[in-house]
Amino acid sequence: MLDAVEMRREVEIFSDGQKSVCCYDSNDVLCRIETLDAKDNLKVSIDYTYDEAGNNVERVVRDPLGNVLRRIVLDETGQETGPPDSGPVRWKLMDGSDEGIDMKGKEIIGK
């Protein structure tokens, strides 16, 4: 669980009022990203897990109730280790200028 006392937060507010909140642990390592709607309701969160070498080895995407929507396991190079056909990925640029749905591993983000 995240320690609110020893956590730094960066908030980015978009023109439509939605927010992206990046949470960093006491070592200034990204541990969570939350997306909030314009009324500050949680839309989705991503928790980051690291190995002893500091490599991001897992990302867990959760809905507002904490249900796991997707678990992303990464190798030491940052490449996803799941099967390449594990389904579509919905993406949206942080500034909201572009979005889409592509097959996992073939995302064409912002192109």
Backbone as ProteinMPNN parsed JSONL, in Angstrom:
{"seq_chain_A": "MLDAVEMRREVEIFSDGQKSVCCYDSNDVLCRIETLDAKDNLKVSIDYTYDEAGNNVERVVRDPLGNVLRRIVLDETGQETGPPDSGPVRWKLMDGSDEGIDMKGKEIIGK", "coords_chain_A": {"N_chain_A": [[0.84, -1.191, 0.0], [0.382, 2.306, -0.564], [2.266, 4.84, 1.012], [1.04, 7.62, 2.323], [2.28, 9.668, 3.714], [4.965, 9.729, 2.983], [5.023, 10.353, 0.259], [5.341, 11.867, -2.897], [3.42, 13.909, -5.018], [2.444, 14.653, -8.325], [0.413, 16.7, -10.2], [-1.403, 16.93, -13.15], [-3.509, 18.981, -14.915], [-6.052, 18.894, -17.264], [-7.587, 20.565, -20.107], [-10.295, 19.893, -20.142], [-10.836, 19.475, -17.524], [-10.195, 17.022, -16.457], [-7.799, 15.016, -14.643], [-4.406, 13.954, -14.259], [-2.595, 12.145, -12.023], [0.515, 11.672, -10.739], [2.23, 9.582, -8.584], [4.904, 9.377, -6.349], [7.333, 7.459, -4.578], [9.202, 7.581, -1.425], [11.774, 7.476, -2.381], [11.648, 8.833, -4.686], [10.605, 7.444, -6.866], [8.42, 6.498, -9.423], [5.342, 5.242, -8.468], [2.646, 5.015, -8.793], [-0.031, 5.905, -10.98], [-2.823, 7.912, -11.304], [-5.945, 8.492, -12.869], [-8.258, 11.006, -12.978], [-11.659, 12.148, -13.171], [-13.346, 15.233, -14.135], [-14.683, 15.88, -11.807], [-13.137, 14.93, -9.821], [-13.391, 12.18, -9.423], [-12.121, 8.929, -9.284], [-10.997, 7.367, -12.207], [-9.314, 5.432, -13.346], [-6.449, 3.527, -12.298], [-2.898, 2.96, -12.173], [-0.614, 0.794, -10.891], [2.819, 0.528, -10.123], [5.467, -1.808, -10.054], [8.719, -2.688, -8.974], [11.874, -4.393, -9.51], [14.752, -5.53, -7.559], [16.882, -4.304, -8.829], [15.828, -1.997, -9.725], [14.283, -2.025, -11.997], [11.251, -1.597, -13.758], [8.962, -4.006, -13.386], [6.36, -4.817, -13.359], [3.05, -3.729, -14.065], [-0.039, -2.805, -12.868], [-3.26, -2.369, -13.84], [-6.124, -0.821, -12.66], [-9.662, -0.567, -12.043], [-12.009, 1.962, -10.801], [-12.992, 0.709, -8.5], [-11.0, -0.9, -7.65], [-10.697, -3.292, -8.915], [-8.815, -5.526, -10.906], [-7.969, -4.662, -14.112], [-6.092, -5.132, -16.017], [-3.007, -6.825, -16.055], [0.3, -6.17, -16.446], [3.237, -7.617, -17.281], [6.693, -7.146, -17.261], [9.924, -7.573, -18.787], [13.466, -7.313, -17.879], [14.326, -5.442, -19.695], [12.22, -3.867, -20.182], [10.326, -4.786, -21.914], [7.173, -6.142, -22.693], [6.096, -9.236, -21.41], [3.945, -10.839, -21.841], [1.659, -12.818, -23.892], [1.647, -12.042, -27.4], [-0.831, -11.766, -28.556], [-2.759, -10.941, -26.771], [-4.952, -9.295, -26.804], [-6.813, -6.216, -27.502], [-5.556, -2.849, -27.034], [-6.435, 0.083, -25.52], [-5.582, 3.405, -26.052], [-4.618, 6.755, -25.183], [-3.398, 9.931, -25.806], [-1.723, 11.961, -23.391], [-2.345, 14.691, -23.555], [-4.762, 14.62, -24.744], [-5.036, 14.879, -27.471], [-5.083, 12.813, -29.308], [-6.259, 9.46, -29.806], [-6.818, 5.885, -29.62], [-7.332, 2.406, -30.59], [-5.42, -0.425, -30.572], [-3.849, -3.57, -31.408], [-2.225, -5.346, -28.794], [1.163, -4.6, -28.349], [1.415, -3.582, -30.841], [0.816, -0.944, -30.834], [0.106, 2.209, -32.144], [0.865, 4.896, -31.207], [-0.159, 8.151, -31.268], [0.439, 8.517, -33.966]], "CA_chain_A": [[0.0, 0.0, 0.0], [1.143, 3.535, -0.671], [2.399, 5.601, 2.244], [0.694, 8.998, 1.983], [3.171, 10.603, 4.39], [6.238, 9.792, 2.293], [4.774, 10.28, -1.168], [5.243, 13.112, -3.643], [2.4, 13.82, -6.066], [2.426, 15.669, -9.378], [-0.92, 16.724, -10.8], [-1.559, 17.628, -14.417], [-4.924, 19.243, -15.147], [-6.311, 19.084, -18.681], [-8.563, 21.614, -20.413], [-11.648, 19.411, -19.838], [-10.946, 19.309, -16.077], [-9.659, 15.741, -16.01], [-6.477, 15.13, -14.045], [-3.496, 12.825, -14.174], [-1.83, 12.309, -10.79], [1.65, 10.756, -10.623], [2.642, 9.438, -7.189], [6.283, 8.916, -6.23], [7.66, 7.028, -3.222], [10.2, 8.397, -0.728], [12.998, 7.468, -3.194], [11.28, 9.562, -5.897], [10.344, 6.464, -7.917], [7.003, 6.443, -9.769], [4.714, 4.021, -7.948], [1.222, 4.954, -9.148], [-0.64, 6.982, -11.755], [-4.279, 7.911, -11.204], [-6.655, 9.382, -13.771], [-9.482, 11.469, -12.325], [-12.522, 12.951, -14.037], [-13.404, 16.65, -13.765], [-15.242, 15.991, -10.451], [-12.159, 14.235, -8.974], [-13.692, 10.761, -9.244], [-11.111, 8.064, -9.873], [-11.408, 6.633, -13.399], [-8.442, 4.264, -13.463], [-5.132, 3.705, -11.683], [-1.862, 2.008, -12.572], [0.409, 0.603, -9.856], [4.095, 0.111, -10.683], [6.3, -2.637, -9.182], [10.098, -2.715, -9.433], [12.733, -5.42, -8.93], [15.828, -4.981, -6.732], [17.762, -3.492, -9.672], [15.118, -0.773, -10.075], [13.554, -2.177, -13.255], [9.799, -1.734, -13.662], [8.691, -5.377, -13.807], [4.925, -5.082, -13.42], [2.092, -2.635, -13.969], [-1.381, -3.336, -12.663], [-4.277, -1.379, -14.141], [-7.326, -1.097, -11.864], [-10.814, 0.319, -12.189], [-12.21, 2.754, -9.584], [-13.293, -0.15, -7.347], [-9.807, -1.683, -7.334], [-10.662, -4.529, -9.698], [-7.721, -5.556, -11.879], [-8.388, -4.677, -15.515], [-4.987, -5.699, -16.799], [-1.713, -6.988, -15.391], [1.336, -6.118, -17.477], [4.514, -8.091, -16.751], [7.771, -6.679, -18.114], [11.252, -8.131, -18.505], [14.426, -6.307, -17.404], [14.53, -4.419, -20.723], [10.988, -3.097, -20.29], [9.441, -5.382, -22.909], [6.082, -6.92, -22.124], [6.358, -10.666, -21.568], [2.702, -11.538, -22.115], [1.493, -13.246, -25.273], [1.415, -10.902, -28.285], [-2.21, -11.696, -29.018], [-3.617, -10.916, -25.597], [-6.099, -8.414, -26.926], [-6.628, -4.817, -27.887], [-5.129, -1.883, -26.032], [-6.965, 1.425, -25.767], [-4.605, 4.398, -25.648], [-4.976, 8.149, -25.396], [-2.298, 10.812, -25.455], [-1.999, 12.696, -22.158], [-2.947, 15.988, -23.846], [-6.074, 14.378, -25.326], [-5.063, 15.223, -28.894], [-5.263, 11.635, -30.148], [-6.533, 8.224, -29.085], [-7.104, 4.787, -30.525], [-7.3, 1.033, -30.104], [-4.53, -1.244, -31.386], [-3.499, -4.838, -30.783], [-1.112, -5.228, -27.873], [2.464, -4.719, -28.982], [1.394, -2.912, -32.134], [0.208, 0.364, -30.617], [0.631, 3.299, -32.983], [0.457, 6.003, -30.364], [0.072, 9.494, -31.764], [0.888, 8.579, -35.368]], "C_chain_A": [[0.871, 1.235, 0.0], [1.121, 4.297, 0.647], [2.19, 7.076, 1.923], [1.643, 10.009, 2.615], [4.462, 10.79, 3.601], [6.084, 9.748, 0.776], [4.678, 11.682, -1.757], [4.238, 12.898, -4.763], [2.576, 14.965, -7.043], [1.079, 15.571, -10.071], [-0.872, 17.523, -12.095], [-3.048, 17.758, -14.679], [-5.112, 19.589, -16.628], [-7.448, 20.082, -18.896], [-10.001, 21.191, -20.101], [-11.851, 19.152, -18.351], [-10.445, 17.974, -15.562], [-8.234, 15.937, -15.503], [-5.713, 13.816, -14.158], [-2.617, 13.093, -12.953], [-0.745, 11.244, -10.746], [2.114, 10.761, -9.175], [4.019, 8.795, -7.139], [6.551, 8.528, -4.779], [8.757, 7.917, -2.626], [11.548, 8.419, -1.448], [12.78, 8.168, -4.533], [11.117, 8.644, -7.107], [8.829, 6.429, -8.155], [6.396, 5.143, -9.261], [3.247, 3.894, -8.347], [0.865, 6.144, -10.026], [-2.146, 6.819, -11.618], [-4.838, 8.872, -12.239], [-7.996, 9.702, -13.117], [-10.33, 12.237, -13.325], [-12.571, 14.379, -13.498], [-13.969, 16.873, -12.36], [-14.367, 15.273, -9.431], [-12.535, 12.798, -8.622], [-12.615, 9.957, -9.954], [-11.689, 7.312, -11.064], [-10.624, 5.333, -13.521], [-7.14, 4.574, -12.746], [-4.189, 2.635, -12.213], [-0.83, 1.975, -11.461], [1.651, 0.005, -10.492], [4.88, -0.674, -9.641], [7.684, -2.744, -9.808], [10.856, -3.874, -8.8], [13.861, -4.734, -8.147], [16.783, -4.088, -7.515], [17.103, -2.18, -10.093], [14.384, -0.824, -11.396], [12.062, -2.304, -12.986], [9.427, -3.097, -14.237], [7.2, -5.711, -13.881], [4.143, -3.78, -13.31], [0.717, -3.266, -13.845], [-2.375, -2.203, -12.853], [-5.553, -1.781, -13.411], [-8.435, -0.105, -12.175], [-11.022, 1.077, -10.875], [-12.51, 1.934, -8.322], [-12.105, -1.008, -6.936], [-9.727, -3.014, -8.064], [-9.551, -4.445, -10.738], [-8.303, -5.662, -13.286], [-7.341, -5.345, -16.384], [-3.74, -5.75, -15.942], [-0.659, -7.091, -16.484], [2.655, -6.51, -16.827], [5.596, -7.745, -17.756], [9.072, -7.398, -17.782], [12.195, -6.989, -18.115], [14.712, -5.217, -18.429], [13.285, -3.548, -20.91], [10.018, -3.627, -21.32], [8.385, -6.242, -22.221], [6.295, -8.399, -22.42], [5.096, -11.469, -21.867], [2.603, -11.945, -23.568], [1.124, -12.069, -26.169], [-0.024, -10.746, -28.744], [-3.185, -11.576, -27.863], [-4.682, -9.831, -25.648], [-5.764, -6.99, -27.284], [-6.227, -3.949, -26.705], [-5.712, -0.533, -26.431], [-5.932, 2.412, -25.243], [-5.129, 5.792, -25.945], [-3.787, 8.986, -24.976], [-2.697, 11.658, -24.255], [-2.661, 14.045, -22.428], [-4.311, 15.86, -24.526], [-6.165, 14.623, -26.821], [-5.277, 14.022, -29.812], [-5.529, 10.426, -29.259], [-6.823, 7.124, -30.091], [-7.101, 3.447, -29.825], [-6.449, 0.238, -31.08], [-4.304, -2.572, -30.67], [-2.26, -4.65, -29.929], [0.199, -5.49, -28.592], [2.545, -4.033, -30.324], [0.743, -1.536, -32.02], [0.904, 1.397, -31.49], [0.205, 4.594, -32.297], [0.857, 7.325, -31.003], [0.545, 9.589, -33.193], [-0.3, 8.617, -36.295]], "O_chain_A": [[1.989, 1.207, 0.515], [0.088, 4.385, 1.311], [3.056, 7.712, 1.323], [1.792, 11.112, 2.09], [4.999, 11.897, 3.554], [6.922, 9.171, 0.084], [4.027, 12.566, -1.2], [4.205, 11.836, -5.384], [2.825, 16.103, -6.647], [0.657, 14.489, -10.479], [-0.368, 18.645, -12.131], [-3.772, 16.763, -14.669], [-4.426, 20.457, -17.17], [-8.184, 20.399, -17.962], [-10.844, 22.045, -19.825], [-12.908, 18.667, -17.946], [-10.283, 17.802, -14.354], [-7.551, 16.891, -15.877], [-6.292, 12.729, -14.152], [-1.973, 14.138, -12.86], [-1.044, 10.05, -10.719], [2.362, 11.822, -8.602], [4.27, 7.791, -7.806], [6.062, 9.181, -3.858], [9.184, 8.888, -3.251], [12.381, 9.28, -1.166], [13.636, 8.102, -5.415], [11.449, 9.02, -8.232], [8.049, 6.341, -7.207], [6.883, 4.061, -9.588], [2.665, 2.812, -8.258], [1.384, 7.245, -9.846], [-2.68, 5.724, -11.795], [-4.275, 9.943, -12.464], [-8.761, 8.81, -12.753], [-9.801, 12.898, -14.219], [-11.907, 14.693, -12.511], [-13.761, 17.937, -11.777], [-14.798, 15.031, -8.303], [-12.05, 12.257, -7.629], [-12.242, 10.264, -11.087], [-12.746, 6.691, -10.954], [-11.194, 4.27, -13.768], [-6.766, 5.738, -12.6], [-4.611, 1.56, -12.64], [-0.238, 3.001, -11.124], [1.557, -0.915, -11.305], [4.958, -0.267, -8.482], [7.812, -2.874, -11.026], [10.534, -4.298, -7.69], [13.917, -3.506, -8.081], [17.426, -3.211, -6.937], [17.736, -1.345, -10.739], [13.909, 0.203, -11.881], [11.652, -3.038, -12.087], [9.56, -3.321, -15.441], [6.82, -6.759, -14.402], [4.513, -2.864, -12.575], [0.355, -4.152, -14.619], [-2.346, -1.206, -12.132], [-6.013, -2.917, -13.519], [-8.179, 1.047, -12.526], [-10.276, 0.853, -9.922], [-12.304, 2.412, -7.206], [-12.195, -1.765, -5.971], [-8.789, -3.782, -7.852], [-9.37, -3.409, -11.377], [-9.021, -6.607, -13.613], [-7.658, -6.03, -17.356], [-3.455, -4.818, -15.19], [-0.711, -7.978, -17.336], [3.139, -5.822, -15.928], [5.454, -8.008, -18.95], [9.299, -7.785, -16.635], [11.774, -5.835, -18.031], [15.276, -4.178, -18.084], [13.295, -2.605, -21.701], [8.992, -2.999, -21.584], [8.684, -6.976, -21.28], [6.633, -8.773, -23.543], [5.182, -12.67, -22.122], [3.38, -11.472, -24.397], [0.37, -11.19, -25.752], [-0.396, -9.696, -29.269], [-4.317, -12.052, -27.954], [-5.256, -9.488, -24.615], [-4.598, -6.601, -27.361], [-6.512, -4.26, -25.548], [-5.503, -0.065, -27.55], [-5.458, 2.274, -24.115], [-5.963, 5.99, -26.829], [-3.226, 8.773, -23.901], [-3.861, 12.032, -24.11], [-3.463, 14.504, -21.614], [-4.944, 16.866, -24.848], [-7.257, 14.581, -27.387], [-5.619, 14.199, -30.981], [-5.086, 10.372, -28.111], [-7.048, 7.393, -31.271], [-6.893, 3.365, -28.614], [-6.723, 0.226, -32.28], [-4.539, -2.684, -29.467], [-1.356, -3.895, -30.285], [0.337, -6.458, -29.339], [3.63, -3.91, -30.892], [0.187, -1.024, -32.991], [2.132, 1.448, -31.561], [-0.701, 5.289, -32.756], [2.034, 7.59, -31.246], [1.015, 10.649, -33.609], [-0.131, 8.67, -37.513]]}, "name": "protein", "num_of_chains": 1, "seq": "MLDAVEMRREVEIFSDGQKSVCCYDSNDVLCRIETLDAKDNLKVSIDYTYDEAGNNVERVVRDPLGNVLRRIVLDETGQETGPPDSGPVRWKLMDGSDEGIDMKGKEIIGK"}
